[in-house]
Amino acid sequence: MWLTRAQPWLLLGVLVSLHLLLWLDDDLLFGRALLLPHLGLLLLWQPLLRAQSRIEWPVLVGLCALVGVFLWFFGPLALSLWLLLLAGLVGGKVFFSRSRGPRIYYLGALAYLITALLTIALPRALPPGLPVPSGIDVLGLWLAPLALTVMLLVPGRERVDRDREVLDFVSGTFVLLLLAVLVLGTLAAMQLAGVDYLRALLATLGVLATALMVMGWAWNPRAGFGGVSVAFTRYVLSLALPYERWLESLASLSQEESRPEEFVARAANRLLALPLISGGEWTTRGGEWRTRSGANAAPPRRFGEVAAHRQDFEHPLLDLTLYTARPLSGGLLWHFNLLVQLLGQFYQAQLRTEELRRLSYLSAIHDTGARLTHDVKNLLQSLNTLCFAAREATDPDSAARANALLARQLPVISARLEATLDKLRRPQPVDGEWTPAPEWLQATAAHFAGQGVTVEGMTEPDQRLPGALYTTVAENLVGNALQKRLAEPGIAIVLRLGGDRLSVEDSGSAIAADLAGNLLQAPVASASGLGVGLYQSALLARASGFRLQLDHNREGCVRFVLAPEPTH
């Protein structure tokens, strides 16, 4: 924490210690002694590595070797080169800082470094034979600290750089190269034109300023035609063109290939079209569905040829290794890692699609099994009713009535059982069988005869109904009402058909409010069955374009209604 708070003062301490080094001039002994605290402050301030980073032994040994070389060659020329490097380092912070306070702070530091380089360090580093104005270094020793006062004028809170570990390397390199050209151009002008240092410096500054103005105009001329910026942008975009084409092929391939493993194989083979890629291998881990099925990770599969350099990329579901003839740079590593992450996301989407297909298949099996189970349950109830009537036939009259009931119901039950088996062999929509309404009403009245169910209604002679749907719903509703009668003896049950509107009503108690809310929306708890009868009936009705709803729910009148969905 203290290092963060002291960060604005560290750079100022670096520059003050550097200025003391310039004051010492030819005193190399004290200069080397003062150089060590200067480098220590620089290491604390530097934005290249985090202050909390742990330095490994090889890096530490190399750093000590560089400090030793700097101490050995310490002098005006070494200080000039050191000022160039520091100017590039600070210049990278100037162009990156977006807040006004840090930008002015770093501009003051850059102004000090440039002034000290051109007025103090460089004139002292020139050979004795070159004409240098006398006293220019003394003038620089008094003028350069004025830039440090600019840094002090910036308020403490505005000096804080929140992105102090971030550096614009391109801008820093540009500042370094620009100063190097200025220095070398000054030396070349002194040698070729035979002028003194000050005139050569001013002439070089003028040439550089003119060149920068021409380059700025050529970059963006604003005269109705594109400049160098347009050409540069096209060049940069053309570098990424193969990657964009691979991404487009990845999107189209996800639509063509439905098998996840084959999708990854084909996408990996298309990586060979990218620059530098000689081959590779990939391994999928398959996600949760492989874990549920007990399968292990797929074995590695290769594509292309093995090359000298290998780079591994990871995704939670995919491991990809690329072989290249040359090592990949940092930018290309980031680029290929992004491509691998996208490939992994597409692969994960393929796995999810496959999982959805599996779940849809299981859902279809469940719905079919639930529908057939419901049909078998209704048939069993009808058979139980016939068995009860046969057991109660103790005299000739009741035996005759039972035989008549069996004669009417057994063919109906046989036909319905055959229809249920036919659904199991060849599934079809429930509304695929249309029955004349008068015939359905007559068969329903005969089916519920002797069970205390009143069946009434009026239909047109040419009217037709989806017989399977109406029979399923009617048997389920009447069966529930008969179960309710066991707990509330004496309630009346009425099945009524008017046109294509079917209703089943009982005079018992109302359904509880919390149960009525979920009755047709989801399976509910049932003491006498699976609790899915009404839910399945509502699903079948919805699939056939009908609606099953609780029309009345009050004491003495509980009515369910099946009717076609209203058309808008």
C-alpha positions, 0 to 999 in steps of 0.5 A, a space after each residue: 500500500 505504501 508503494 502505491 501512495 508513494 508512486 508519484 514521488 518515486 519518478 521525481 526521486 529518480 529524476 532528482 538523483 539523475 540530476 545529481 549525477 549530472 552535477 557531479 560531471 567528471 567525478 566518476 567515484 561519487 557518480 558510481 556511488 550515487 548511481 546505485 540509489 538512482 537505479 533502486 528508485 527506478 526499479 521501484 517506479 518502473 511500469 514494466 513489472 508489478 512491484 509484488 512480482 517475484 524475481 527469479 534467480 536467472 533474471 536477478 543475475 542478468 539484472 546484476 550483470 547489466 548494472 555492473 556493465 553500466 557501472 564499468 562504462 559509467 560516463 557522459 556517453 553512458 549517461 546519454 544512452 541512459 537518458 534516451 532509454 528513460 525518455 522512451 520509457 516515460 514517453 510510453 506513459 505520456 501517450 497512454 495516460 488519459 487523465 490530465 493530471 498524470 499526462 502533465 506529470 509525465 510530460 514534465 518528466 519527459 521535458 526534463 529528460 530531453 532538456 538534460 540530454 540535449 543540453 548536458 549529457 550529449 554536449 559532454 559526450 561529444 569528442 573534444 574537436 567538435 565545436 560546442 558552445 561553452 557553458 551550455 551544460 551549465 545552462 542546462 543544469 539550471 534550466 532543466 530543473 524547471 521541468 521538475 517544478 511542473 511536476 510539483 505543480 500538479 496536485 497530489 491526487 491528480 498525479 496518481 496513475 491508476 494504470 501504472 503497470 501499463 505501458 504503451 510500447 509503440 509510443 515509447 519506441 517512437 519517442 526513443 527512435 525520434 530522439 535517436 534520430 535527433 541526436 544522430 542527425 545533429 552529429 551528422 550535421 556537425 561533421 558534414 556541414 562543419 557548424 557548431 553544436 547549437 546550429 546543428 541541433 536547431 537545423 536537425 530540429 527543423 528538418 524533423 519538424 518538417 518531416 513530421 508535418 509532411 508525414 502527418 499530412 500524408 497520414 490523413 490529408 483531408 482533401 477528398 482522398 485517402 492517405 497513408 492511414 487508409 493504406 495502413 488500415 487495409 494492410 493490417 486488416 489483410 493480415 487477419 483475413 485468413 483468420 476471418 475466413 476460418 471463423 466464417 467457415 467455423 460458423 457455416 460448419 456448425 450448421 452443416 455438421 451435427 456430430 460434435 467430434 466430427 465438427 472439431 475434426 473438420 474445423 481442426 483440418 481447416 486450421 492448416 490453411 492459416 499461416 505458420 500452421 503445419 499440423 496439430 492434435 486435439 483432444 475433447 473431454 466431452 462435458 457432462 454427458 460423457 460423465 453421465 454415460 461413463 465414457 472417458 475422454 476421447 483419444 488424441 487425434 492428429 491433423 497435418 504434420 509435426 513441426 519443430 515448435 509446439 504450442 498448447 492451448 486449453 479450453 474446458 472441453 477441448 485441448 488443442 496443440 499446434 505445430 509451427 515451423 517458427 515460434 509464435 510471437 505474443 500477438 499470434 499466441 493471443 490470436 490463436 488462443 482466441 480462435 481455440 476458445 471460439 472453437 471450444 464454444 462452438 463444440 460446447 454448443 454442439 454438445 448441448 444440441 446433442 443433449 437437447 436431442 437426447 432429452 427431446 427423445 426421452 420426453 417423447 418416450 415419456 409422453 407416449 408412455 404416459 398417454 398409453 398408461 392412462 389408456 390402460 388405466 381407463 381400460 382397467 377401470 372398465 374391466 373392474 366395473 364389468 367384473 364387479 357387475 358379474 360378481 353381483 349377478 346372483 339371480 337370473 335377472 341380474 345375470 341377464 343384465 350383466 350378460 347384456 352389459 358384457 355383450 355391449 362393453 367387451 367389444 368396445 374394450 377390445 377395440 380400445 385395447 387394439 387401438 392402444 396397442 396400435 398406438 404403441 406400434 405406430 405412434 400418431 397424433 391423438 386427433 388423428 381419429 375422427 368419430 361421428 358425434 352421435 356415435 361417440 355420445 351413444 358409445 359413451 352413454 353405454 360405457 358409463 351405464 350402471 355407474 351412476 353417471 348421467 350422460 346427456 347432449 345434443 349433436 348434429 348428425 354430420 358432426 365429427 369429433 376427435 374420438 380418442 381425445 374426447 374418450 380419454 378426457 371423458 374417462 379421466 374426468 369421470 374416473 376422478 369424479 367416481 373416486 371423489 364419490 367414494 369420499 363424498 357419497 351421493 354426489 351427482 355426476 353429469 357428462 354433457 356434450 353440446 356441439 363440440 363442447 364437452 363438460 363433466 360436472 359433479 355436485 361435490 366439494 370445491 377443489 382447494 385453491 392451491 391445488 386448482 392453480 396447478 391442476 392442469 399445468 403440472 402433475 399434482 399429488 394423488 393418493 389413488 394414482 400417479 397424479 398426471 391424468 389431468 395434466 396429460 389430458 390437458 397436454 393432449 388437448 393442447 396438441 390437438 388444438 383444444 383447451 381443457 380448463 376448470 370452468 367452475 369451482 365452487 361448493 356444489 358445482 365443480 365443472 371441467 370443460 373441453 372445447 376448441 381453442 378460440 380463433 383470433 
